[in-house]
Amino acid sequence: MVVQTTGLAERVREALQEVRPALQMDGGDVELVEVVDGEVRVRLLGACGGCPMATMTLVGFVEERVKARVPEVKRIVSV
Protein backbone atom coordinates (compact mmCIF):
# COMPACT_ATOMS: atom_id res chain seq x y z
CA MET A 1 0.00 0.00 0.00
CA VAL A 2 1.36 3.40 -1.00
CA VAL A 3 0.01 6.43 0.85
CA GLN A 4 0.61 9.57 -1.17
CA THR A 5 0.73 12.82 0.74
CA THR A 6 2.02 15.24 -1.90
CA GLY A 7 1.76 15.68 -5.64
CA LEU A 8 -1.27 13.59 -6.51
CA ALA A 9 -2.99 14.28 -3.19
CA GLU A 10 -2.44 18.02 -3.59
CA ARG A 11 -3.95 18.01 -7.08
CA VAL A 12 -6.93 16.00 -5.77
CA ARG A 13 -7.35 18.51 -2.92
CA GLU A 14 -7.40 21.36 -5.46
CA ALA A 15 -9.98 19.55 -7.61
CA LEU A 16 -12.17 18.95 -4.55
CA GLN A 17 -12.01 22.66 -3.77
CA GLU A 18 -13.73 23.27 -7.10
CA VAL A 19 -16.68 20.97 -6.31
CA ARG A 20 -17.11 22.03 -2.69
CA PRO A 21 -19.19 25.17 -3.40
CA ALA A 22 -21.88 23.11 -5.15
CA LEU A 23 -22.03 20.68 -2.23
CA GLN A 24 -22.07 23.51 0.29
CA MET A 25 -25.05 25.14 -1.47
CA ASP A 26 -27.06 22.05 -0.45
CA GLY A 27 -25.70 21.99 3.11
CA GLY A 28 -23.00 19.39 2.49
CA ASP A 29 -19.26 19.23 2.07
CA VAL A 30 -16.44 16.83 1.26
CA GLU A 31 -13.15 16.27 3.06
CA LEU A 32 -10.10 14.48 1.65
CA VAL A 33 -9.01 11.68 3.97
CA GLU A 34 -6.19 10.11 1.94
CA VAL A 35 -5.02 8.97 -1.47
CA VAL A 36 -3.81 5.37 -1.63
CA ASP A 37 -2.65 3.75 -4.88
CA GLY A 38 -4.81 6.08 -6.96
CA GLU A 39 -7.89 5.54 -4.79
CA VAL A 40 -9.19 8.74 -3.25
CA ARG A 41 -10.86 8.35 0.13
CA VAL A 42 -13.15 11.15 1.19
CA ARG A 43 -15.60 11.86 3.98
CA LEU A 44 -18.95 13.36 3.05
CA LEU A 45 -20.01 15.95 5.62
CA GLY A 46 -23.14 17.83 6.59
CA ALA A 47 -26.25 17.06 4.58
CA CYS A 48 -24.20 14.85 2.23
CA GLY A 49 -23.25 12.50 5.06
CA GLY A 50 -26.72 11.05 5.54
CA CYS A 51 -28.25 11.75 2.15
CA PRO A 52 -29.74 8.82 0.23
CA MET A 53 -28.31 10.37 -2.96
CA ALA A 54 -24.76 10.49 -1.53
CA THR A 55 -23.49 7.63 -3.71
CA MET A 56 -24.82 9.23 -6.86
CA THR A 57 -23.35 12.58 -5.83
CA LEU A 58 -19.99 11.00 -5.07
CA VAL A 59 -19.69 9.04 -8.33
CA GLY A 60 -21.71 11.16 -10.73
CA PHE A 61 -20.52 14.55 -9.59
CA VAL A 62 -17.42 14.49 -7.39
CA GLU A 63 -15.59 11.56 -8.99
CA GLU A 64 -16.37 12.71 -12.53
CA ARG A 65 -14.97 16.18 -11.94
CA VAL A 66 -11.91 15.07 -9.97
CA LYS A 67 -10.99 12.48 -12.62
CA ALA A 68 -11.31 15.15 -15.32
CA ARG A 69 -8.67 17.24 -13.52
CA VAL A 70 -6.56 14.38 -12.15
CA PRO A 71 -6.67 11.43 -14.59
CA GLU A 72 -4.46 9.25 -12.34
CA VAL A 73 -7.37 8.85 -9.94
CA LYS A 74 -8.84 5.36 -10.26
CA ARG A 75 -11.89 5.90 -8.07
CA ILE A 76 -13.30 7.86 -5.18
CA VAL A 77 -14.80 6.15 -2.16
CA SER A 78 -16.52 7.48 0.93
CA VAL A 79 -15.12 6.35 4.28
Secondary structure, DSSP 8 states (H G I E B T S, - for coil): --EE-STHHHHHHHHHHHHHHHHHHTTEEEEEEEEETTEEEEEEEETTTT-TTHHHHIIIIIIHHHHHH-TT--EEEE-
